[in-house]
Amino acid sequence: MFERLISYLDSVKARDPAPRSRWEVLLYPGVWALGFHRLAHWLFEAEMFFLARAVNHTARFLTAIDIHPGATIGRNFFIDHGFTVIGETAHIGDNVTIYQCVTLGGTNPTNGEAGKRHPTLEDDVIIGSGAQIIGPITVGKRARVGANAVVTDDVPEGATMIGLKARSTLVPAETWLKEFIPYGTPCDEPCEPDTRRIDELESRLTQLQDELAKLRTDTPLPESEAARGTARTGRKKTGS
């Protein structure tokens, strides 16, 4: 158990440049909220719903993070700063990072049955601050959801979604980008543009330009083009 805690604290420290030690990470509200949730979820599965809710309310009071006891959360889950709401049927995979003011909200079932109402976040997902993930949708592995996005449809694996907000009406985004990499991306992923690759491409471009210039110099013009060039030169001399 102690080794798992150390591994978890190290995983948080790898995604957040602020803490200088594991002791600082232990003070994070997201870490405390997750610890309370583990207990509340255990009580929820044992059908001790009132006690589970009591633990949930205590955690919300202390951390400003509301995680329903029924939510299922995998390993190394990190909520940065807090002010997050996670619904009952939400399912969160491993190594997921959520920034502040995120809601994993549910839909209102019209058939009167609870069912699956909240999102599923697969492994290695990052959710930007203020994002609203609504309904029984799936955010695929390694996907990125930008700040203030409103997501009501599935997000493909490895994609990035940016949401728009206009005149107080939240609109699902239709722009997908691959370049968005939050600062909390684990260190084994590229956290900056690959400058080495850019240098290689620039070197190759320079080489191609030199070869093209050499070809223009070494290759004689076809006879027809040379004749037209001579004729143009003759006309210029006659006119002068």
N, C-alpha and C positions, 0 to 999 in steps of 0.2 A: 504494500500500500504506500509506504514511504517513497519507494522508487517511482511509483506512478505519479505521486504528487510532484516529485522533483522533475520528472519528465514533462509534466504539464506546465510547471512554472517556466521551464526552459523553453517550451514551445511558445509561450506568451512573450517571453523576453526576446525571442528571435523575430517576432512580428512587431514589436514596439521598441523604437530606439530610445525611449525616455528612461526606463528604469536602469539603475546601475547595479542592482543585485536582485536576487530572488526575494529578499525580504520586502523590497518595495512592491513587487508583484503581489505579494500576499495581502497588501492593503487595497488592492484594486476592487472596486465594487462588483465588477463582472466576475471576479474569482469567487467572492463571497456569495453572489447570487447563484452561481453554478453549484457551489457546495450545498447551499440550502435546497436547491432544486433536487439534488441527488437524494436527499432525505425525503423531501416531499413526494418525489416520484415513487420511491420505495413504499411509502405509506399509501399512495394512490393505488399502486398495483395490488397492495394487500387489502384494498377496499376500505381503508380507514380514511374516508374522504374528508371528514371534518378536520381531523388532525393534519392531513395533507394541506388543506386550505389554510389552516392556522399557521403552518410553517411558511406557506406561500405569502401570506399577508405580512408576516414578520419580516421576510426577506424583502418584500416590496417597500416596507417602511424604512428599512435600514439602507437599502441600496438604490431605490428608485428604479428598480428593474422588476418587471412583472412577468414571470414565467409560470404558466399554468402547470400544476403538478402532473397533468397527463401528457405533456409534451415529451417526446423522445429525443435525447441529445447524445451524440457520439463523443469520441475522445477529442481532447484538445480544443474545446469550444472556447472562443475568446470574444467577449463583449467589451469593446473599448469605450470607456467613459460611462456608458449606461443609458438610462431613460429609454429602455427598450421594452416592447410588449411581444410576448410569444404565446400563441394560442394553444388550446388543448390538444388538437390533433396534429400539430406541427411535428415534423420529423427532420432532425438535423444530423448530417453525417459527421465524419471526422475532419478535423483541422479546418473548421469553418470560422471565419472572422466577420463580426458584425460591428459596425461603428454606431455612434450614438443616434438616438431618436428613430430607431427602426421599428416597424411593426410587421410582424408575421400574422396577418389578420385572417379571419374566416368569413365565409359567406353564410347567409341566412338560409338554411335548408327549407325549401317550400313544401317538402313532403312530410315534415314533422319528425324526421329521423336525423339523429346527430351526424353519423357517418364521418367521412373525411372532409373537413371544412377548411383546413389550414394548409400552408405550403409544405413542400418537401425540399430541403436544401441538401444536395448531394455533397460528396467530399470536396474539400479545398475551395469552397465557394467564398467570395468576399462580397459583402453588402455595404455600400456606401451610406454615409450619414443621411438620415431623413427619408430613406427609401421605404416604400410601402409595398409589401409583397402580399397580395390578396388572393384568397381562394385556394382550392386543392390543386395547385399547379406544382410543377417541378422545375427547379433551377438546377441545370445539369452540372456535372463535375467541372471544377476549375472555372466556372463562369464568374463574371464580374457584373455587379449591378451598381450603376453610378449613383451619386448623391441625388436625393429627392426624386428618384425614379418611382413610377407607379407601375407595378408589374401585375398584369391580370392574365397573362398567357405564359406557357412554358418557355423557358430560356434554354436554348440548345447548349450542349456541352462545350465548354471552352469559349463561349461567346461573351460579349460585353454589351450591356444595355444601358442606355442613357435616357432618362425620363425628362419630360417637359412639363412645365406648369404655366398656364396662361389664364389670366383673369379669374383666379381662384378656382379654375376648373382643372382637375388633374387629368392629363391625357397620356395614354400609354405611348411610350417612345417607339419610333420605327427606325431609329438609327443604331446600327450595330458597328462597333469599333473593336479592333484588336489591340490598339496601342495603349489603352487605359490600364495602367498598373498602379494600384494604390501603394502607399508607402509601407503598408503592413504586409505586402507580399513576402512570403518566406524567402530567406536569403539564398536558397538553392535555385530560385528562379531569377531571371534577369530583371533587376530593379532599375536599370538605366538602359538607354539605347546602346546597342552593340556597336561601339565606336570602331572596334577592330574590323567588323564587317563593312562598315561605311568606308574605312580607309582602303580596304581591298577593292571595293567597287570603284572608288575614285582612281586608284592606281590602274585598274583595268580600263577605265574610260580614257585615261591619258594615253595608255598604250595603244588603244584602238585609234585614237586621234592621230598619233604619230604614224601608225601604219597607213592610215588613209592619206595623210599628207605625202608619204613616200610613194604610194601608188600613183597619186596625181602627178608627181614629179617624174617618175620613171616610165610611166606608160605613155607612149606616143599617141597623138590624136589619130583617129581613123582618117583615111584619105579624103572622104567626102567632107568631114568637118574641117580638115586642114585646107581644102580648096575653098570652102566658104569663108574661112578666116582670111585667106589670101585675097579673095575677091573684096571683102570688106575693107582690107587695108588699102587695096588699089583705089577703091572709090573714095576713100578719105584723102589720098594723095591727089587725085584728080580734082576733087572739090577745092582743095587748098590752092 
